[in-house]
Amino acid sequence: MIIERLAVAHANDDDNVYYLGDAAILDRVQLDTGPDGQPPFLVEADDRVVTSDVAEAVAAASRGLGSGDVDFGDDLT
């Protein structure tokens, strides 16, 4: 798993953008968050999910990465 954060010269809304992927495809999933990683979350891969629910955001990112192990409603604790 590779996670990269968008680097910007000046602080703005783009400093909470992350790219998740692997060695083959570095930007399989784009994850945008509110300030300091807080909700709402925008997860973009094959589909687009906007949510304030952490479990739903994780499930969407997992689907985009090809992992069927996590789904919305799973207990992540």
DAURFEN-V537128 format. One record per pair of residues at least 6 apart in sequence whose C-alpha atoms are under 8 Angstrom apart, sorted by the first residue. I is the first residue (numbers start at 1). J is the second residue. D is the distance in Angstrom with one decimal. If there is no record, write none. Layout:
i-><I:I>
j-><J:J>
d-><D:D>
This chain:
i-><1:1:1:1:2:2:2:2:2:2:3:3:3:3:4:4:4:5:5:5:5:5:6:6:6:6:6:6:7:8:8:16:16:16:16:16:16:17:17:17:17:18:18:18:19:19:19:19:19:19:20:20:20:20:20:20:20:21:21:21:21:22:28:28:28:29:29:29:29:29:29:30:30:30:30:31:31:31:31:31:32:32:32:33:33:33:33:34:34:39:39:39:39:40:40:40:40:41:41:41:41:41:41:42:42:42:42:42:43:43:43:43:43:44:44:45:45:46:49:49:50:51:55:55:55:55:55:55:56:56:56:58:58:58:59:59:59:60:60:62:62:62:62:63>
j-><20:21:22:23:19:20:21:22:23:26:18:19:20:21:18:19:20:15:16:17:18:19:14:15:16:17:18:19:15:14:15:32:33:34:35:36:37:30:31:32:33:30:31:32:26:27:28:29:30:31:26:27:28:29:30:31:65:27:28:29:65:28:45:64:65:43:44:45:61:64:65:42:43:44:45:41:42:43:44:61:41:42:43:39:40:41:42:40:41:51:52:53:54:50:51:52:53:49:50:51:52:53:57:48:49:50:51:57:49:50:57:60:61:61:64:61:64:64:57:60:57:57:71:72:73:74:75:76:71:72:73:70:71:72:70:71:72:71:72:68:69:70:71:70>
d-><7.1:5.7:4.8:7.6:8.0:5.8:5.2:5.2:7.2:6.7:6.7:5.6:4.6:6.6:5.6:5.1:6.6:7.6:7.4:5.9:4.4:6.3:7.1:6.1:7.4:5.5:6.1:7.6:6.6:7.1:6.3:5.7:5.4:6.7:6.7:7.3:6.7:7.0:5.7:4.5:6.6:5.8:5.1:6.3:7.2:5.1:7.2:5.7:4.7:6.3:6.4:5.5:6.0:5.1:6.4:7.7:7.9:5.2:5.0:6.5:6.7:7.9:6.2:6.6:6.4:6.9:5.7:4.8:6.4:5.9:6.8:7.9:5.8:5.1:6.6:6.9:5.7:4.7:6.5:7.8:5.7:5.0:6.5:5.9:5.9:4.7:6.5:5.7:6.8:7.4:4.9:7.5:7.9:7.0:5.6:4.4:7.8:7.9:5.7:5.3:5.9:7.9:6.6:7.1:5.7:4.5:6.7:7.7:5.1:6.5:6.6:6.6:6.4:7.9:7.9:7.5:5.2:6.3:7.4:6.9:7.9:6.6:7.7:5.8:6.7:7.0:7.8:7.0:7.3:4.8:7.3:7.4:7.8:7.9:5.3:4.6:5.4:7.7:7.9:6.8:7.6:6.4:7.9:7.9>
